[in-house]
């Protein structure tokens, strides 16, 4: 349904006594075309903190805690939070950074739930990991539950292929899924080392069960290992037997879990074609969590860290369309603008990671002030057995050549 056809478009905000905002006008089909290119700006920008004293309060609480606290900021966080991070990076880098700071009693992870779990697994028992908002989850990680994966393994066993399968789980998964992977002889991977992880897994067995992001698994197998799309099947946990026959499971080399990133999954081939038509000479750079057709049409593909390094090395005056989370793209656009690098968001519509953005300045201030007052809040703690097997899977990844 187009905006013009929507009944809500007929509502006059003035009649309701509401001051129209740019976002409201956009949604009501007035003043702006929702399909217009906005570069890295958007009328749906997150509002500034309502309390002007929050910045000073965060600074004061962090100063009071001193070396007792270590604040981690994921690349997708908003700037108001990033300014208080001691280090920034992707999920695994941040977890390792936390482990390298054993003197820090509190690890405040400005990210999402699975990231805080990984930090708890890799840090010492004396360190306490805090997630400022417990509702900051990950839709991709939530697409694979321990019960669903256990049922999948039963399906593989009944099909007579389980002994040939090595699980490889993306870092963007729960501690339970990492533990399952460790128990069944598998490894964890990041978007940076997925190729090495798959090569290792194929040395251990004939097939891979890749969890939970189907796109990273498919792109790595086809683009990096030279496999075909026919070598891949998708296991849907919401269908009997995953929607697959025993024959399909026996023929497949890559059994991909039906999961995806809500941010990267929205980029389309149309997005790529459109930006090329509008910006002559543009370089399209996307994350491997994007759909296969998007990755195939892009000029460059790589992890978050790879995206940053590619833009750092790019010549002045070059033009880039980036397919990843908007907070990061806008931060990079501002950073490299003085060098004459034009950086725009690949899609035409806003694409914040909604769960990541639950970690806002009010939640961060509350967490820091609570810790400064001696009150431990929102601790993320993985149970011993889960931690043991999840750590085993992570250690296999760290041992990859």
C-alpha positions as CSV (number, residue, x, y, z in Angstrom):
1,X,0.0,0.0,0.0
2,X,1.4,3.4,-1.0
3,X,1.4,6.3,1.4
4,X,-1.2,8.1,-0.7
5,X,-3.6,5.2,-0.3
6,X,-3.2,4.9,3.5
7,X,-6.1,6.2,5.5
8,X,-3.8,7.7,8.0
9,X,-2.5,10.1,5.3
10,X,-5.8,12.0,5.5
11,X,-5.2,12.9,9.2
12,X,-4.2,16.6,9.7
13,X,-1.7,16.8,12.5
14,X,-2.7,20.4,13.3
15,X,-6.2,19.2,14.0
16,X,-4.8,16.9,16.6
17,X,-2.8,19.6,18.3
18,X,0.4,17.9,17.4
19,X,3.4,19.7,16.1
20,X,4.4,18.0,12.9
21,X,7.9,16.5,12.8
22,X,9.9,15.7,9.7
23,X,9.4,12.0,10.4
24,X,5.7,12.3,10.9
25,X,5.4,14.3,7.7
26,X,7.4,11.6,5.9
27,X,5.1,8.8,7.2
28,X,2.0,10.8,6.2
29,X,3.3,11.3,2.7
30,X,3.8,15.1,3.0
31,X,6.9,17.1,2.2
32,X,9.3,14.2,1.5
33,X,9.4,11.2,-0.8
34,X,10.2,8.1,1.4
35,X,12.1,6.6,-1.5
36,X,14.3,9.6,-2.1
37,X,18.0,9.2,-1.6
38,X,19.2,10.7,1.7
39,X,22.9,9.8,1.7
40,X,23.6,9.2,5.3
41,X,20.9,11.6,6.7
42,X,17.4,10.6,7.4
43,X,14.3,12.3,8.9
44,X,14.0,9.4,11.3
45,X,17.2,10.4,13.2
46,X,17.1,9.4,16.8
47,X,16.2,12.2,19.2
48,X,18.8,13.8,21.4
49,X,18.7,12.9,25.1
50,X,15.9,14.8,26.8
51,X,18.1,15.5,29.9
52,X,20.9,17.9,28.9
53,X,22.8,16.9,32.0
54,X,23.2,13.2,30.9
55,X,26.6,13.7,29.3
56,X,28.1,15.3,32.4
57,X,26.5,12.6,34.6
58,X,28.0,9.9,32.5
59,X,31.4,11.5,32.6
60,X,31.2,12.0,36.4
61,X,30.2,8.4,37.1
62,X,32.9,7.0,34.8
63,X,35.5,9.2,36.4
64,X,34.4,8.0,39.9
65,X,34.7,4.4,38.8
66,X,38.1,4.9,37.3
67,X,40.0,1.8,36.4
68,X,37.3,-0.4,37.9
69,X,35.2,0.0,34.8
70,X,36.0,-0.7,31.1
71,X,33.4,0.5,28.6
72,X,33.1,-1.3,25.3
73,X,31.3,0.3,22.3
74,X,30.2,-1.7,19.3
75,X,30.6,0.1,15.9
76,X,26.8,0.2,15.5
77,X,26.2,2.2,18.6
78,X,25.0,5.8,18.4
79,X,27.6,8.6,18.8
80,X,26.2,9.7,22.2
81,X,27.2,6.3,23.6
82,X,30.4,5.8,21.6
83,X,31.9,8.9,23.1
84,X,32.2,7.1,26.4
85,X,33.7,3.9,25.1
86,X,37.2,3.0,26.1
87,X,37.5,0.9,22.9
88,X,35.4,0.4,19.9
89,X,35.2,-2.5,17.5
90,X,33.1,-5.6,16.4
91,X,31.8,-8.1,18.9
92,X,34.7,-10.5,19.1
93,X,37.4,-7.8,19.2
94,X,35.6,-6.1,22.1
95,X,35.2,-9.4,24.0
96,X,39.0,-10.0,23.6
97,X,39.7,-6.4,24.6
98,X,37.7,-7.1,27.8
99,X,39.7,-10.3,28.5
100,X,42.9,-8.3,28.1
101,X,41.9,-6.0,31.0
102,X,41.7,-8.3,34.0
103,X,42.1,-5.3,36.4
104,X,38.7,-4.0,35.4
105,X,36.1,-5.2,37.8
106,X,33.2,-4.1,35.6
107,X,32.9,-4.6,31.9
108,X,30.0,-2.4,30.5
109,X,29.2,-3.7,27.1
110,X,27.4,-1.2,24.9
111,X,26.3,-3.8,22.4
112,X,23.7,-6.6,22.4
113,X,23.1,-9.7,24.6
114,X,25.2,-12.3,22.8
115,X,28.1,-10.0,22.8
116,X,27.9,-9.5,26.5
117,X,27.7,-13.3,26.9
118,X,30.9,-13.8,24.8
119,X,32.6,-11.2,27.0
120,X,31.6,-13.1,30.2
121,X,32.9,-16.4,28.7
122,X,36.3,-14.9,27.9
123,X,36.8,-12.8,31.0
124,X,37.8,-13.9,34.5
125,X,35.4,-15.0,37.2
126,X,36.2,-11.8,39.1
127,X,35.0,-9.6,36.3
128,X,31.3,-8.7,36.0
129,X,29.8,-8.0,32.6
130,X,27.0,-5.4,32.5
131,X,24.5,-4.8,29.6
132,X,22.9,-1.4,30.1
133,X,19.6,-2.6,28.7
134,X,18.6,-6.2,29.0
135,X,16.2,-5.8,26.1
136,X,19.1,-5.2,23.7
137,X,19.0,-8.6,21.9
138,X,19.8,-9.6,18.4
139,X,17.1,-10.8,16.0
140,X,19.6,-13.0,14.2
141,X,20.8,-14.7,17.3
142,X,17.2,-15.2,18.4
143,X,16.4,-17.1,15.2
144,X,18.2,-20.2,16.5
145,X,17.3,-21.5,19.9
146,X,18.9,-24.4,21.7
147,X,15.8,-26.5,21.4
148,X,15.5,-25.9,17.7
149,X,19.1,-26.8,17.1
150,X,18.9,-30.0,19.1
151,X,15.8,-31.0,17.1
152,X,17.8,-30.2,13.9
153,X,20.6,-32.6,15.0
154,X,18.0,-35.3,15.6
155,X,16.8,-34.7,12.0
156,X,20.4,-35.0,10.7
157,X,20.8,-38.2,12.8
158,X,17.7,-39.8,11.4
159,X,18.9,-38.9,7.9
160,X,22.1,-40.7,8.6
161,X,24.4,-37.7,8.1
162,X,25.0,-36.3,11.6
163,X,28.4,-38.1,11.9
164,X,29.5,-36.3,8.7
165,X,28.4,-32.9,9.9
166,X,30.6,-30.3,11.7
167,X,28.7,-27.3,13.1
168,X,30.1,-23.8,12.5
169,X,28.4,-21.1,14.4
170,X,28.7,-17.4,13.7
171,X,29.8,-15.2,16.6
172,X,26.4,-13.6,16.4
173,X,24.8,-16.5,18.3
174,X,23.7,-17.2,21.9
175,X,26.0,-18.9,24.4
176,X,23.7,-21.9,24.2
177,X,24.4,-22.3,20.4
178,X,28.1,-21.8,20.9
179,X,28.0,-24.5,23.6
180,X,26.2,-26.8,21.2
181,X,28.9,-26.2,18.6
182,X,31.6,-27.0,21.1
183,X,29.9,-30.2,22.2
184,X,29.7,-31.4,18.7
185,X,33.2,-30.8,17.6
186,X,32.6,-27.5,15.8
187,X,34.0,-24.0,15.9
188,X,32.9,-20.4,16.0
189,X,33.6,-17.9,13.2
190,X,33.5,-14.2,12.6
191,X,32.8,-12.5,9.3
192,X,36.5,-11.9,9.0
193,X,37.6,-15.6,9.4
194,X,34.6,-17.5,8.1
195,X,36.6,-18.8,5.2
196,X,39.3,-20.3,7.4
197,X,36.6,-21.7,9.7
198,X,34.8,-23.5,6.9
199,X,38.1,-24.8,5.5
200,X,38.9,-26.3,8.9
201,X,35.5,-27.8,9.3
202,X,35.7,-29.5,5.9
203,X,38.9,-31.1,7.0
204,X,37.0,-32.6,10.0
205,X,33.9,-33.7,8.1
206,X,32.0,-33.8,4.8
207,X,29.3,-31.3,5.6
208,X,28.8,-28.2,7.6
209,X,25.8,-27.0,9.6
210,X,26.1,-23.2,9.6
211,X,24.3,-21.3,12.3
212,X,22.5,-18.9,12.4
213,X,23.1,-16.6,9.4
214,X,22.3,-18.3,6.1
215,X,23.8,-15.4,4.1
216,X,27.2,-15.4,5.6
217,X,27.4,-19.2,5.2
218,X,26.2,-19.1,1.6
219,X,28.4,-16.2,0.6
220,X,31.5,-17.8,2.2
221,X,30.9,-21.2,0.6
222,X,30.2,-19.9,-2.9
223,X,32.3,-16.7,-3.1
224,X,35.3,-17.8,-1.1
225,X,35.4,-21.6,-1.4
226,X,34.1,-21.9,-5.0
227,X,31.1,-24.0,-4.2
228,X,27.8,-23.8,-6.0
229,X,24.5,-22.6,-4.8
230,X,23.2,-26.2,-5.4
231,X,25.7,-27.4,-2.7
232,X,23.7,-25.4,-0.2
233,X,20.3,-26.1,1.4
234,X,18.4,-24.1,4.0
235,X,17.1,-25.7,7.1
236,X,13.9,-24.0,8.3
237,X,13.3,-24.8,12.0
238,X,9.6,-23.9,11.6
239,X,8.9,-26.7,9.1
240,X,8.9,-30.5,9.8
241,X,12.4,-31.9,9.2
242,X,13.5,-28.4,8.4
243,X,11.6,-28.5,5.2
244,X,14.2,-30.9,3.7
245,X,14.2,-34.5,2.6
246,X,16.8,-37.0,3.8
247,X,18.1,-37.1,0.2
248,X,18.6,-33.3,0.2
249,X,20.5,-33.5,3.4
250,X,22.7,-36.3,2.1
251,X,23.4,-34.4,-1.1
252,X,24.2,-31.0,0.5
253,X,27.6,-29.8,1.6
254,X,26.3,-26.7,3.4
255,X,23.3,-26.9,5.6
256,X,22.4,-23.3,6.3
257,X,20.2,-22.3,9.2
258,X,17.3,-20.1,8.1
259,X,18.4,-17.0,9.9
260,X,19.5,-13.5,8.8
261,X,20.4,-10.0,10.0
262,X,17.5,-7.7,10.0
263,X,19.8,-4.8,9.0
264,X,21.9,-6.4,6.3
265,X,19.0,-8.5,5.0
266,X,17.1,-5.5,3.8
267,X,19.7,-4.5,1.1
268,X,18.6,-5.6,-2.3
269,X,20.0,-5.9,-5.9
270,X,17.8,-2.9,-6.7
271,X,19.6,-0.9,-4.1
272,X,22.9,-1.6,-5.9
273,X,21.6,-0.9,-9.3
274,X,20.0,2.3,-8.2
275,X,23.0,3.7,-6.5
276,X,25.2,2.9,-9.6
277,X,22.7,4.8,-11.8
278,X,22.6,7.8,-9.5
279,X,26.3,8.1,-8.6
280,X,28.7,7.4,-11.6
281,X,31.9,5.7,-10.5
282,X,30.6,4.7,-7.1
283,X,32.2,1.8,-5.3
284,X,29.7,-0.6,-3.7
285,X,31.1,-2.1,-0.4
286,X,28.9,-4.5,1.6
287,X,29.0,-6.8,4.6
288,X,28.9,-10.5,3.9
289,X,25.7,-10.8,5.9
290,X,23.9,-9.3,2.9
291,X,22.0,-11.5,0.5
292,X,24.0,-13.5,-2.1
293,X,22.7,-11.4,-5.1
294,X,23.8,-8.2,-3.3
295,X,27.2,-9.6,-2.5
296,X,27.6,-10.8,-6.1
297,X,26.8,-7.4,-7.5
298,X,29.1,-5.4,-5.1
299,X,32.6,-4.3,-5.9
300,X,34.0,-5.1,-2.4
301,X,32.8,-7.4,0.4
302,X,34.0,-7.6,3.9
303,X,33.5,-7.5,7.7
304,X,33.0,-4.3,9.6
305,X,36.7,-3.9,10.3
306,X,37.4,-4.6,6.6
307,X,34.9,-1.9,5.6
308,X,36.7,0.6,7.8
309,X,40.1,-0.3,6.6
310,X,39.0,-0.1,3.0
311,X,37.7,3.4,3.4
312,X,40.9,4.4,5.3
313,X,42.9,3.3,2.3
314,X,40.6,4.8,-0.3
315,X,41.9,7.7,-2.4
316,X,40.6,11.2,-1.9
317,X,37.6,12.0,-4.1
318,X,36.5,8.4,-4.4
319,X,32.8,7.6,-4.0
320,X,31.4,4.8,-1.9
321,X,28.0,3.2,-1.2
322,X,28.1,1.1,2.0
323,X,25.8,-1.7,2.8
324,X,25.9,-2.0,6.6
325,X,24.4,-0.3,9.7
326,X,23.6,3.4,9.4
327,X,25.2,4.6,12.6
328,X,28.6,3.3,11.4
329,X,28.1,4.5,7.8
330,X,27.3,8.0,8.9
331,X,30.2,8.1,11.3
332,X,32.5,7.0,8.5
333,X,31.0,9.6,6.2
334,X,31.7,12.4,8.7
335,X,35.2,11.1,9.4
336,X,36.3,10.9,5.8
337,X,34.5,14.0,4.4
338,X,37.6,16.2,5.0
339,X,39.5,13.9,2.7
340,X,37.0,14.4,0.0
341,X,35.6,10.9,0.1
342,X,31.9,10.7,-0.6
343,X,30.2,8.0,1.5
344,X,26.5,7.2,1.3
345,X,24.2,4.6,2.7
346,X,23.4,1.9,0.1
347,X,19.7,1.7,0.9
348,X,17.2,4.6,0.5
349,X,15.5,4.0,3.8
350,X,16.8,4.3,7.3
351,X,18.5,1.2,8.6
352,X,19.5,1.5,12.3
353,X,20.0,-1.7,14.3
354,X,16.9,-1.3,16.5
355,X,18.1,-3.6,19.3
356,X,21.6,-2.1,19.3
357,X,20.0,1.3,19.7
358,X,18.3,0.3,22.9
359,X,21.6,1.1,24.5
360,X,21.1,4.8,24.7
361,X,22.7,7.5,27.0
362,X,20.0,7.3,29.7
363,X,20.6,3.5,30.1
364,X,24.3,4.0,30.1
365,X,24.1,6.7,32.7
366,X,21.9,4.5,34.9
367,X,24.3,1.6,34.6
368,X,27.4,3.7,35.4
369,X,25.8,5.6,38.3
370,X,24.5,2.3,39.8
371,X,28.0,0.8,39.6
372,X,29.5,4.0,41.1
373,X,27.1,3.7,44.0
374,X,28.1,0.1,44.6
375,X,25.0,-1.5,43.0
376,X,25.6,-4.2,40.4
377,X,22.8,-4.1,37.7
378,X,22.0,-6.1,34.6
379,X,24.8,-8.5,35.0
380,X,25.2,-11.0,32.2
381,X,26.4,-14.4,33.5
382,X,26.8,-17.6,31.6
383,X,26.4,-20.8,33.6
384,X,29.4,-23.0,34.1
385,X,28.5,-25.9,31.7
386,X,27.4,-23.6,28.9
387,X,30.6,-21.5,29.4
388,X,32.8,-24.6,29.3
389,X,31.6,-25.9,25.9
390,X,31.1,-22.4,24.4
391,X,34.7,-21.5,25.4
392,X,35.9,-24.8,23.7
393,X,34.3,-23.7,20.4
394,X,35.8,-20.2,20.8
395,X,39.2,-21.7,21.5
396,X,39.0,-23.8,18.4
397,X,38.5,-20.6,16.4
398,X,41.4,-18.9,18.1
399,X,43.6,-21.9,17.1
400,X,42.7,-21.6,13.4
401,X,45.8,-21.1,11.3
